[in-house]
Every structure is written in C-alpha cells, then in structure tokens.
Amino acid sequence: MVTTKKLKGVIAILTGGGDVPGLNPAIRAITIRANREGYKVIGLRRGWAGITELIRDKKADNSNNFVLLTDDIVNKAGRTGGTFLHSSRTRPSHMPKEKVPDHLKPDYNKEVNDLTPEIIKNLEWLGVDYLIPIGGDDTLSYGVRLYQEGVKVVAIPKTMDNDVPGTDYCIGFSTCVTRTIMMTNNLRTSAGSHERILVMEVFGRYAGFTAMLPTMAGAANRCVIPEYRFDIEHLTELLVHDRNINTSKYSVVLVSEGAMFKGGEMVFQDSERDMFGHAKLGGIGDLVSAEIKEHSAKYNNGRTINVINQKLGYLVRGGDPDAIDSIVPMAYGNLALDLILNGFYGRLVVLKNGRYDDVPLEVVTSSKKVINLEKYYNIKRLRPHYHRFEMKPLFLMAADS
C-alpha cells in the first residue's frame, strides 16, 4: 500500500442498483491502477446507502459503510460476479422519513428529505478527492447531482438493460444476452418435445435491448418490447404460424418485463416503489402466456396450443461475467483512472462505435436510450430488422438510436 507521504489523493468507488456480472472486474481495475499510481482507494458499501449512513466520528463503527481497498482484496473478487461492495437503490436526495439514519433524524424529519449536504460532508470527512459511481441511470443521476454540487465525479455505466444514455455498452449486458440465448436454447428441448409455444420474460423496463439482441441472434422467433404496444391476437397468430412451419413444432417469444399490451400499461408485482419511483416489474410473461393459450385455437384449426412460461429474472444476473463483461470493465476502470490522472471529471466513460471514449456526465439525465423502432424493429413481424449491418457497433443498436 502507498505511504501517506506519497499519497496523490483518495478515490472512492461505489456500486448502485441491481447487481450484474462485471462489477467486481471494474472495481479491481480501478483499485490496482489507482494504488500503483499513488492513490488511496475506498470502497463505499451498499451503493449510496453506505455514504448516507456514515457517522462522522472516528470512534464510530463504520465498517458497514466503507472499506479500504487493497490489491489483495480486489484480486480475490475480480474474477467473480456480483459486487463484493454490495448494492442498494438508495437515493439520498429523496430519502423517505422512515429511511433517514437515526443520527440524522433530528435535522431531517420531512416526509421526503434531501440528504445531499450530509453526503458532501461525509465524503469530505473521508478525504475523498474523486468519486467513481458504477451504476445505471438511477444511480448515476445522483452522481450528476453531486457533480453539480462540486464533487469530482467520473462515472461508469452498468445495467443489464443497456439503456444508459451516451454509451453503446453498459457492463452486464453481454452476459445477460449470453445467458438469455443459452437458457432459451436449453428450453427448446422441452418446447419441441411437447410441441408448445415458449414464452420467456426477460429484463428491460423501458428499453428492449435484452429481448432484441437474443432474437436477432436466432434465440427466438419474435420479441415484444417496451417501445411498442403489441396486439396479442397478432402475436398469437405469428407464433402459431412459426410453430406450425417448424418441423419440431414449437416457437419462441421473448417478452421484455416492461412490454405492454395494446391499450394497456406495464405490469407490476405490487404497488411498492423504490426511492427512484420504480415499482417492481413482473408478470407480463404470465399474462402473455395465458392470452396466447386462450387465442391459439383460433389460428390452429380450433386446437389449443399449450405454453411453456419461464421468467429468467435473476438467472441472468448471477454467476461469473462472460469475456466481454471481463474485458470492458477492465477498460472502463482504466479509462476512469486516465481521466482522474489528467484532472478531468464530470465525465461518463463509454463505448461509442466500437471505441472507448468519455462524454459529459449530464448526458445521463438529459436524454433517454431506447430502441429506434423505425431503424431496428419490424412492428408487423414483431422482430428485429435485418438490414444494413455495415459500420454498426458490436451490439448493432447505437446509443444515439
């Protein structure tokens, strides 16, 4: 570990939102490079929760809020999935009264509280010079807030949905696509054996990238995505046709968790919402399965077709990262360090058209990244377009789409 005399500064890292494979490799890359360059690295535990709950007293036990990161610690975790720093969906700028830490309750007793002044004081108490949040648009939107308040922030995009604006790629997306293809192919045997239609619900709250790419790769016949409200009769007709022309007598559809029926809305598990205002999605796959079975006889000479219904959920989050989610986080971590070493902050490290780069951090809150229907989705066939692949990025649908 570097000595205090040679210390160039203190860098803090946190991971927020849902876990994905590739977070630990990113933490590893930042830490090893930073330590070698003469920085001290602190891991903030549980996303924004750790720095929110910190007590500014040297006698206090803050072991659940931050940890000093060494090469030995990150090397052990760097090849594994998830995040050893843990995560949360805490939003310090919109903290419900009941979630305010006990030691702050006397000063913050509104129904919803902005704890940003405390976050800034806590970072200063830790001696943090640079902050590297790794997360999706929710986590990074608060990073934007801190940057606007004067904190030196360099951010790294991660989310299975691949919907952080400004970048073609977010950590976790490749592993999600890889697992989706693998699990869909595994379930083909059951679908074919019983001559059924296979419905698989995948991630994708507002954007359909996790349904589009596996479908484009041949894992499914059709996909329905949040950007286009689909007609269930039309979907059923297409899937029955796909099944009947298949010599193995089955067909497959991927359903984004945020997909909506024509005239309908998103399907939620319950009414509870997180601090970012999001209710937990889940159940559209069940509804689609039931509707397909009910309508299938109409397009199958009066004979009902049974359905296999599977929600992938956390199965695509867990486990080790694939090759891309091992390489990209390493590069992103080093990009973040390059920016810090050169005195730049207020930046988001990105992949654009196959090349690593960085863009202003504010892009996270100034735009949305969704599927461009005209370019990429055939609304008549409920599947991706297959044309004009030249000069497209690795995962085909660019950030500015």
Phi, psi and omega in degrees: 000144182293153178274162181297324183298326183264001185297124179273338182163179181240130178246131176250140179238142171217156176237126183236162179079204181290148177285151174215155172293132180119347179292313180297320174299325178292315179299318179299312183299315180298312187296311183297315180294316182297316179299319180291330181276356176100021178255156170263138184240129178245133174263121176274125186277147172060046176062221180286349181293318183300312181286336177289320187270357181300141177252123184279071180208122183299338180275347182285150176272101180254022183296338178273000184247330177204161180214141174286126184264130177241166178302320182297317181297312186283332178294324181292326184266342192296341181259007185251167178276182180067199177224122180286348174278352182069175188210169176199171176250038180290140177231095187301334181280348181223060186271115177300149183308318183287345181263351180297131178305147186305319185287351179253350184304323179301328183261344182230091185233021175281169177298322174228131188236146175259106183266013182306318177303323178289322179299315181296317177297321180293320177296319178295320179298324177282350181078023184288127177263323181227143179239129179242094173277138176244115184185186177271194186294331177293305179302315184286336178296326176284332172299322176299316179301313180295322177298319178294338178269002175107359178282138180277099187250132169234121191250154178235128183276134173215138168178140177299329183288343181060034187247020173286126181297153174093346182228146174283339187221136174241140178306134178105338186293315183297317179297321178299313180295316179302312181292322180299315178298314182298313183289326176296316179296324178297320183280351177300325183297320178288318180298317180290321181299325184252007176056049184249174171260131182259121178247123181235122177272128183237171179293163178135087182286306183244346183229145187259024183300322183288344173266324184293311185295313177299323178295317179298327180281358176100008182285335183220159176280321185220162172213146175241136192230162184298334186286347183221119177285121189262155176265121185294327177296316180295316179298316180298315180301316180296317183290323176295319177299312179302317180295316187286337177267354179274126181298337177268000173058053171209164174214164188226137173229135173261131184242115176296143182299336179263008179294152184226142173294153174302124182083000182250186180232178178297152181256126182246153178289321178201184185271353182294139181236150176277183185292345178265005176086011183264126169277154182285121179283158175151132177124347180296326178297321178297315181294316179299316180300314181295319181291320179298315179299317182296321184268350189299322183301328181299331182248011184226043177055037176084001182257126180288140177253127177285159187234140168262126185241121182222127173262121183285316175047232187289351177298333179268352176271325188281167175086183185284155176287153174280188185299314183295321179278007167258324183278311183300314178300323176300315180292317179300317179299318179289327174299317179299318178293323177302316179297314180297316180298331180262008174078023179255143176207177189072034184233153174244123177283141188215168165246124180229118178052042174084003181234144179282144183199188172216152182226165177302137182300330183298345179300334181299323184254356185260354182206174177236147178247109180224173179289130172280104186301317183298322182280321196238345187234128179269103186290340177281324183260353180052053179198167181293154169287149176235077176202157177054069179270345184296139178065018175275155176290172185308314181262020164072317183259110188283166183295330183272012181279000000 
